[in-house]
Every structure is written in C-alpha cells, then in structure tokens.
C-alpha cells in the first residue's frame, strides 16, 4: 500500500468539502454551481484517490451515495426518543376543540402561535449525527423501534453527510419525511414500463419500496428526497424558544426543510393556512395528506406534555377522504386470532386516494344492518383518514332486483366448528381455539410479535407456510424448528433459517408481562398484562386466581376478569403454558413467588423523567419504575412525586423546583431500583 502524503490527504479532504458543497447547492438550495459533467469529474477524482489510498477513506464520503454492498436483512434499532404519532382533526370544529384543550390546560385565554407545515405523504425517518457526521438512519417502525436504513439513506442527495458550520452539536437526532416528487414518480414508472419492471401505485409506495431495498444501489437509482420537520434530541441543548427557530437552525446546518412553513396566531390562522394550502394542494410538486399544526413555543409544549402516544401540543388536520362508487361483488368471512368472524366485502377494484381498493371490512352484523347493504349493491367507498377503506353508504336507487342479502354462517368457514353468537348478537365467534387453523396462525403471529416474544424474522407469510406444511400445529412447535426443516421451505436459505432459529432461541428469555400478552388472552393488552404481572408476580398465581382477585387489579373490569378465568379454565391453555416453560421459556428470576406488595415499592407514586440518561434509555427506566408500581407521567404538575433529571433537562426541572417536587439524579436511582 503506497504511503499517504500530507498533500494527498489535503487534496482528498478538499474534494470531499467541494463535493458536499455542490450537493447542498444542487439538492437543498436548488441552485447548482457546476454542471453535472463537472460534478462527475470531481467525484471520479475522489473515487480514484480512495482506490489508490484505501487508508484515507471517509465513511461519509460523497462516493457512498452510489450505494454499498447488499444487506441480508434490516436490523432493528431503538429510537433514542420515541417517534410519536399525531392526533387527527377532520374539520374546523375539531381544530377549534384542539385549541380549547390547549388554552384550558395552559390556563390562558389569549391566542398563541402555531407553526403550520404541510404533512408530506412519505416515509418518516430519524437521522442521527455525531459531531456533525452522519451516523445512522432509522424508519419510524412502531415508534419505539425502526429499521436501520443507514446505507440507503446515504444515497439520497438531499441528506447531508456532514453538517455545515463550525458550531454543530455534539449529537443531533432529527426527524424527517422521505418522499418522491410527482414528476420523479411519473418518470420512474415510465422507465419501469419500458423495461417491464414493477409499476408503483403512488409516490408514497414508490418511496417506501425504494427505501426498503436490501441493495442500496437500487435505492441510489431512485429519485428520493427529504424534508426535515423536527428534532428528537440535540446535545448540548440550544437556547431557542420556538419550533420555527429550531427549523431555521436546521436549515443553516444544511438540512432541507419545507418552504411552506408559516407561523400564525390562533386557530383561525391555522384554518386560514389550511384553506390556502388545500387550494394549492394539486399544484404542489409532491403529495401531501394534510397539515400539521404545532404549538410554536417550546416552553408551552413542555407544559402541555403528552397523552398516550401523541403530544398534546400538535395535531394533524387531514384532507377530506376521497369517495367513489363501486360494486359489492361478494362477502366472505375471515376468522381472527380470538375466533371473531368478520365479514369482508369483495369489491369491484376501484382507485381511491392513490391506491386500488378491492377489499373492505364490514365489521359485524350491526354494521351490515346499519348500512342495509346487499351483495350486488352499488356502494360509496372512501379511505378514512386516507388510510383505512370503508363503505359509507349504499346507493339504493341503483339496487338491482338480483341483489342478495348477506347471510352469516352457522359454522366456522375454516374449521367447520359451530359458531357462538355473542350476547350483543354483533359478533359471532369460533370457539375451537387453535384447533382452528386460522386462529392457530393468528395466535402464532401474535405470540411472535414485537410487543410479545419478539421473534424477529417470523413474518406473516412464513407462519402461514409453516402451518400449511404441518410444521406448526401449536405455538410450542416453534421451539422444535431447526435449520434443515425451515430451509426446506421455498425462499428460505441456510443463513436466513439459522437467523430465525437464533431469534426463536433468544425469545426464550422474556418477561412475565410479555409472555402474558403473547398468550393472546381476550382483552389482555400490554398494560393489563403488566398489571397482572405486578399484582401476582408469578404464573401459577395468575392461572389459579379467582374473578374476585382479578377485579382487585388496577384497570381490570368484569369482562376482562371473566375472559382471563375462562382462558385458564381450559386445560389446553394451562398445558400450553407448562409446555412453553418446559421448552425453556422463562423470565427474570428476580420475579420471585412472594407477595406482590413486597415488590411494588413505588406503588401510588407518580414519576416524570426529563433529559438524557447515560446508563439506560428513558423507556427502559419507565419499564423499571412501572414494574415497581409507579405511574410514569409526561408533564410536571403538583401531582408528581419525583422528577428524574438527566442531562439537558429543560423547563421541567425549573417547574419542579417551583412546585417543591423532589428531584432525583440518575446516580441516585439506585436508592429506588
């Protein structure tokens, strides 16, 4: 390997700097300073140096925008700060109600500032930078975990690989939307048609499909773009008071932010902005599915906090759903995980809101009677929230005399067991349990899901295939699968089969709440599973508890208690639990068989966490506190007992001190945990 002189290093760094500058002017500022041919010559010089002197290679070199070697699969990465969803408003009244809630919570009556911006219809991602250098990109996923798409995002020209300026933060996590413009989408499909490749239905699907390529060279060939819309974390913190000023700072760092962002006063200003952009929507160079309104002031955002998985200080006003008529050709019945039999309408395919709709849920008997719908009817279909298709009404004036009433089955369409009708008559249910192949498939999928046993790589189609081949007749059979049997299936190679076996083995070490949730007991979601585990501590006590004992557990009512008792009354379900434990499924040995009150040392206390932690993530600390009985809140009020303070705590610390709330540092947590 030839020695590297200072002159070569200087030339290499100069080329990187020059190419990054030209990338910024071309992709972000839409103001190219040189021709494409001149850019290609500079890039060729850079690649030549990297080939001649491999030791000088920079991982964020502009040469990496052309793609890297293909991946075998996407890894899952936890978000440093969860990527939350937004509540929706579908009309002016709901927007006004949003402002009423905001002002009531802030205890003010004067209008406040809102930052308004278009809601691009693309793929949400988180980008991380360390000392100005691009480090990783993660999709939204479920909000807590997403897919590592770093090598693909590197190929997007409008994503800076090195931030601009001398005062970049030590760490920065920004959130943005990756999308494909209307013109780029049209060009991509025209080329695909000429070469006989896949035609994409709409720009959003094209963007998502392009981003999730295992071969980043394919992504590099696709015309993707990005707009940054918020900061997840910045360290050290910056003295900025508003969301709009933060976006201006991000723009100076080299990020592409929307030019349509506007700060308005009061909700009337938001409504005016919405109406203006709605009129302009069809002429925009990209698809948008609504407008996002955010309380502009960070201090007010802190005061408002969060509810469930959405901030109280932001809302998305969605555009009216597109409606179109089609024909209900048939109704089929599908069996879900809990045995509920759902009628599904088969439609004459129709293009609505950018996608082709051919199936729509009719929910239950009550919905069918409300619509007075028949097979053969002309129906009006819309995409609720531009996502879920639904039938909104029947055009009875076009009803043919041959239209047929919808008849509900008496026997399960999958296993032929007699169906049970609920007391409300709305739901019919197959009670065959996992003897019914449909319920078996859905039960395995639920057991393997991220919030349950988290078996990575065990997707829906693979579960269907394993059950159809007779390789899975119970959840327990998962732990008997081996590489040879899995690799015998079409599309499963040795390496992917080994990865799945490893994931199944890894799933054996879990937690009691996750295991309970994974069993798929009706009405027992994540929160209820956690409450059961906190109260009873071990599985034997949970399986033998009475309805009265269940009713003493926080958040458990009559229906849930009856469902739990009914589940464990079945010998087959108790046998399932024992068999899984015999296969090695286990949880933390510290969950001893003793009185739950001994372990719930924080019961009745309300905790809030602020700032960044070093020893664990905030979600990990929340889990630990909740396991000890504490309730973890999102905002500081007089009802809070303890505030945990990490680095860059923000205004919550000041408010806690004002209210006299006890403040605990990360180092002091050992006293409680």
N, C-alpha and C positions, 0 to 999 in steps of 0.2 A: 504494500500500500504506500503510495507516494506521500512524502511529508507535506504537511499543510503549512504554508507560509502565512504570515500576518496579512499580506496583500490579498491572498485568496479569500481568507475569512472576511476581510473588509469588503471585497467585491461581492461575496455571497450575501452578506447582511444588507448591502446596498441594493442588490437586486430584489431581495425579499421586501424591503421597505418600499421600493419603487413600485413593484407589482401590487402590493397591498393598497398603496395609494390609488393606483389606477383601478383596482377592483372597487374601491369605495366610490370613486367618481362615476364609474360605469353602472354599478348595481344599486347603489344607495342614492346618489345625488342625481342620477340620470344625466350626467354631464361628462361624457368621456373626453379625455385629454389626448388620446392617441388612437390610431386606427386598430382594428382587430389584428391586422397583419403585424403591426409593430409590437403589439402585446404578445403575440405568439412567438416572435423572435426573442423577446426578453425572457419568456417562460422557457424557451428552448435552451437559452444560455444558462438559466438556473438549473434545469434538469441535468445538463451536461456537467456542471460543477458537482452536483450531488452524486452523479455516477462515477466521476473521476476521484472525488474525495468523500467517500461514504461517512467518514467520521464527523463531518461538519453538518450532517443532515439535521434539519429542524422539523420536529413532528408536525408543526403548524405551517410548514412551507406551502406557498401557493400551488406547488406541484401536486399537493394532496387533493386538490379539488377535482382531479380527474378520476379519483376512485382508488380503492385499496383492494387487496385480495378478498375473495368472497368469504362470508361468515357461514358457519353451520347452523346457527340459531341466534336469536336475540336474547341477551341476558336481561334479567330484571334488576332494576336499581330503585332503591327507596328515595323518594323526594326528601330533600332537606327540610323544606316547608311544604305541606300538602298543597296540591293544585286543586283548589276547591271549585265547585260548580256555582252557578248563579241562580237565584230565584228568577222566575219569569213574570212579565206583565204582558197582557194581550190587548189592553185598551187603556184609554186615558184615565178611567176611573181607578184601575188597578195601580197606575203610576201615581195618581194623587193619594191613594191609600198608602203607598210606599212612603211618600213624603210625610204623611201624617204620622206614621210609625217612627220615622227618623226624628222628626221635631219633638214628638212626645217623649222619646227616650232621652233626647238631649235637653229636654225641659226648656225649649226656646220656642218662640213663635215667629221670628223673622226668617225670611227665606235664606238659604245657604247656597254656596257654589257647588255645582256639579260639573264633572268632566265628562263630556259626551264623545263617544267614538264608535265607528261602525264595527259591528260584530262579523268579522270575516268568517266565511264558511270553509274551514280548512282543518288542519290537524294541530292541536295545541302541544307545545313542547316547552321544556325547561332547558336553558343553556347555562353552563357553568364556566366561569373564568377564574383563573388564579394568577394574580399579579399581571393582569391584562392578557394572559394567554388562554386561548380556548382549550377547555379540558374535556367536556362531555356534553352530550345532548340526550334528553330522556323524554319520551312521549308522556302524555297525561296519564294513560292507563286507567287505574281505578281511583286516581287521586293521591294514593299513598305510594304505589309502586308503578313504574312505567318501564318501557323497553328502551334499552341502550341503543340509540341510533346515531352514535357519535360519528362513525366513519361516513355515513350517508349525509349527515347534515354538513360535514366539512365540504362537501361538493357543491353546496348552494352558494352562489357568488355573493349574495347579499348578507350572508352571515360572516361577520368579521372574525378572522382567526387570531388577530391581535388588535387590542383596543387602541384607540387614538388618544394621544395626550400623555403628559408626564405625571398626572395626578390620578391615575386609575386606581381603583380599590384593590386591596389585597385579595378579596374574594367577592365575586358577584354571581348571583343566580337571577337570570331574567326569564320572563315568560313571554312567549310569542305564538303566532299562528302561521304555520307553513301552508301555503296555498299555491294554486296555479291560476294565472290570469285567464280571462275568456279567450283572448287571442292565442295564447300559448296552448290552451286546451284544444282549440279548433285545429291548430297546426299539428299537434301531437296525434290527434285522431285521423287527420288526413294522411299523415305518413304511415300510421298503423294500417289504414285501409289499403294503401298501396302495396304494403309488404305482407298483408294477410295476418297481421298481429291482432291482439285483443283491442277492441274498441271500448273506451271508457264511457260510462253513462253520463257523468257530470264532472266538473272540475274538482269537486271535493274528493270523489272516489279516485280520480287520477292522481291527486296529491297524496292521498293516503297510500295508494298502491305503489307509487314511486318511492315514497319514504321508507316503506317496509320491504325493500328489496334486500335479499341477503348479499347480492353482488352490488357493491356501491358504484361500480362503473355504469350500471343501468340507471341508478339514481342520478349520476352525473350527466347522463344524456337527456334527462327530463328537465323542462324549464320551470323549476320551483322557485318560489320567492318567499319572503318572510316579513312580518310586521311585529315589532315588539310592543307589548301593551302594559307590562308591569314588572316590578321587581319582587322576587321571592325573598332574597336576602342580600344585603350589601354590608361588607365589613372592611374597615371600620365604618360606622354609620355616618351619614352625611347630614348636615344641618339644612335640610329642605323641609318646607312646611306643607307642600301640596303635591298631589299626584301629577299635575301638569308640569310642575317644575322638575320633577324626577324624570319625566319623559324627555324634557328638553336636555337634561344632563346625559341621558342615554343616547340621544341623538348626537351630542358632541363626542361621545365615546366611539361613534361610528355605526351605531345601530340604526336600522331603518324603522321609523315609527310612522303611523298614519298621518297624512297631511290633512285629514278631515277632522282631527281632534279639535274640540271647541269647549271653552269654559262658559257656562251660562249661570244665570241667577234664578233659583227657584224652579219648581217643577213645570211651570208654564214655559220657561225657557227650554226645558227638556222636550216638552211636547212640540214646541216650535221647531226645534232641531230635528226631531223625529219626522215631522211632516215634510220638512225641507229635503232630508236625505231620502225619504220614501219616494218623493217625486223624481229624485236624481238616480235612484237605485238601478234602473235598467240601463243607464248610460255610464255607470261606473265600469272600470276595466276589470273588475273582479266581482265575484258573487258575495253578497252579504245576506245574512238571515235575520238581522235585527240590529238594534242599537244597544250599547252598554252605557249605563249611567252610573257614575261613581261619585260619592261624596268626595270633594276635591281635597279637603283639609285632612292631613294625616292624624292630627290630634283628635278630630271628631271621629275619624274611623276607629281609632283606639277606644274611644268612649262607647261607640256603638257595638263593637265586638262582632261575634258570630253566633249563628243559630244552626244547630246540626252541622251540615257540611257546606254552609253558604254564609258569606258575610252579610251582616245587616246593612252595610253601607253601600251596597251595589245591587243593581237589578238589570236584567236584560229585557228590553221591550221587543217582542218578536213581531215580525210582519204577519199580516193575516194569512192563514193557511190557504193554499190554492185548492179549489174544489173543481171536480169534473165528474161527469156521469159515465157509468159503465153498467155491465150486466152481471148479476149474481148467477153464476152458472151452476154452482153446486155447493153443498155444505158437507164437510167432513168433520169427524170428531177425533180430537187428539187427547191422549192421556198424559198428564203431568206427573211430577215426582210424588206428590201426595195422593195421587189417584184421581184428582179432579179431572172431569171430562169436559173439554172446552170445544164448542162449535167454532169451526174456522171456515169462513166463506172463501170459495174459489171464484175469482173474478175474471172477466174478460180483461186481459192485461191492458193497463192504461198508464200513461206517463203523467205523474203528478209531482210538482215541486222538485223536478230534477231526477226522479227515479221512477222505474217501472214497478207498478203495484199489481200483483196478481193474487195475493192472499190478504185476508183481513180477519182479525179476531172478532167474533160476535159475542164473546164473553160468557153469557149464560142465558138461561131461559127468560129471565126478566128483561134482558136487553132485546131479545128477539120479539117478545110480546110488546115492548115499548115501541119498537120500530114498525111492528106489524109487517114484517118482511117475509117474502116468499122466494123460493128458488125460481129464477127466471125474471125477477123484478129488475127494473131499471133503478139504480141507486146512485146517490151522490156521495162520492168519496173525497175525503180531504186528509192531509197529513197533519195531525195535531202537533203543534209546536214544530212544524216542518220535520218531524221525525217519525211519529207513530201513525200509520194509516188507520182510518176509521170510517165507517159508514155513518153519515149524519142524518140522512133521511131517504125515504123511498118515494119515487115518482109514481104514485098510484094511478095517475092519469094514463100512464103508458103500460099498465099491467095487462099482460096477456091472459086470456082465459085458461091457458095451459099452465099458469104459474102454480107451483106446488107448495103446500105447507111444509114447514120444517119439522120432521119427526125425530124426537130424541130416542136414542137406543135404549133397550132394556138390558142389553148385555154389553160387556166391555168390547170395543172394536179390536182390541189387541189380543186379550187372553180369553174372551168369551165368558168371563165370570159375570154373575148377576150384579147389576149396578145398584147402589144405595142412593136414595134421594134424601137430601138434607131437609131438616125441619122447615127451612125457609122455602124449599122447593126450587131455589135458584140454582143450586149446584148439585150435580149428580157425580157420584164417586165410585171408582173401582176399589174394592176393599181387599183385593187379592195380594196387595203388598208387592214384594219383589218377586213373587211368583208370576206377576205380570211383567212381561219383557220391557214394556215401555217404562214402567216405574223403576225397574231394575237399572235401566240405562240412565235415567234421570237421577236416581239415587247415587249411583257411582260418580256421575259428573259433579253432583253437589258435594259429595264426600271429598273429591279431589280438588275442589275449587280453592282459590287463594285464601279465602277467609276461613276455610275449614282446614283440611290436612295439607293443602298447598302442594299437590303433586305436579310439578312443572313438566310439561310435555304431554300430559294425558288429556288431549283435546277431545271435543265432542265427537268428531267423526271417528277417531281411533277407538273411543269407548263403544260406539255403535258397532264397529267392525269386530272388536273383541267379543262382544255379546253375541253378535250374529254368528260368529265362528264357534261359539260354545266354549270359549276360553275363559269367560267370566260368567258365573252363574250366581255370584254373590260378591259383596264388597270384599269379603275375606279373600277371595281368589286373587285379588290384586297382589297379595304378598307371596303368591306362588308363581307369578310370572317370571320367566327367565329370558335371557338374551336370545336364545335359539328360537323359542316359541314366538316372541314378538317380531323378530327379524324375518319370520316366515310370512308375515303379512306384507301385502303389496305396499310399496313406498316406505318401508321401514328397513333401513340399513343397520349394519352392526353397531356403528357408533351411536346413532340415534336410539337404538334399542338399549344399549348399555347406559346411555344418559337417563332413559326412562326408569330402568331398573335401579339406578343410583338414586333417582328422585323418590321412588317408592320406598326404598330403604330409609332415606332421610326423613320421610314423613312419619316414621315410627316414633320419633321423639317430637312430641307436640305439647299442647297444654290442655287442661281439662275443658276450658270453655270452647276451644276449637274442636275438640273431639265431640263434645255435646252438640255443637252446631252442625258438625259434619254428619251426625246421625239422621238429620232431616226430620226431627220431630215437628209436627204441625204447630205453628205459632211460636216456635222457639227460634228466634233470630239471634244475632250476635250478642245484643245487650241482655236478653233473657238468659242465654247460656252462661254469660259472665255472672249474672246474679245468682243463678243456681250453683255455680262452682264456688262462689264466695260464701254462700249460705251453708252448703252441705259438705264442701271440701273434698269428699271422695265419691267415687262412682257407686259404691254399694249403697251408701245412704240415699243417693239420688234415686236409684232404682227401686228402693223399698219405701220411700216416703209416701205419706197419705195426701189426699187432696187438701186437707186442712193445713198440713205442714207446707205444701206448695203455696197456699194462699197467704202464708206469712212472709213470703219472699217479696221483696220490692218489685213492683211492676208486673206481678203475675196475678191475673184475674181468673174468674171461674172457667172460661173456655180453655185458656192455656193450661190450667191445672188439670182439667179433665183430659186434655189431649196427652199430657205427659203420663198421667196414670194409665190411660188406655194403651199408650205405646209400650210401657214396661210391663203391662199385664200380659202382653203377648210373649209366650215362651220363646218364639223365634227371635224376638228382638233382644231378649236377655242373652240368648245363646250367641247372637251376633256380637254383642259387647264382649262376652267371655272369649270368643274365638279370636277377635281382633287383639285382645290383650295377650292371648296365648301366642299370637304371631309376633309379639314384641312391641305392639303399640303401647306407649307409656307417656307419662308426663312427669314434671318436676317432682323429685322425691320429697321435696320440702312440703308438698301438699299432703300433710300427714292426716291420719284419721283421728282428729280431735275436734273439740267444739269450735265452730266457726268463729265465735266471738273472740277466741284467743288470737286468731289471726287478723281479724278486722280491727286493727289498732287505730285506724283513721276514720272509722265509720262516723257519719254525721258531719264531717269536716268538708269545707269547700276550699279547694286549692286552685290557683291560677299560675301558669308558667309564662315567663316573659324572657326574651333574649335568647342567645345561642348557647347551647350546652356543649361541653367538651367530652364528657365521659359517655354520653348516650344521646339519642335524638329525643326531641320533645314528646313524640308519640310513644317511645319506649318508656319514658318517665311517667306519662299518663297511664299506661298499662300497669305499671308497678303501683302507682298511687290508687288506682281503681281496684286493684287486687287486694289492697288493704282496707277497702271500704270507702275511700274518699270519693267525692264528686269533683271532677276537674272541669272548671269553667273556662270561659274565654275572655271575660272582661272583669275589671276590678269594680267592686261595689262594697257597700257596708256589710253584705252577707258573706264576704270572703274571709276565711280564717288565716290562710297563709299564702304569700306570694313567693314563688321560687324565681330567683333572679340569676340569669346567665349574663354573658357579655352583651353589650348594646341593648339594654332593657327597654329604652323608650319611655313613653309617658306613663305607663302602668306603675312604674316604681314611684314616680312623683305622687301619683294619686293615692297609692297605698300608704305612703308616708303621711299624707294629709289626713287620711281616714284612720290612721293609727293601726294599720294591719301589720301583723308580724311578717318580716321579710327574712327569707332563708336563702343563703348562697348555695351553689352547687356542692361545695365542700362540706356543708352542714347537713346534707341529705342523709348521710349515713345514720344520723340520730333517729331517723324515721323509718328508713328502709332496712 
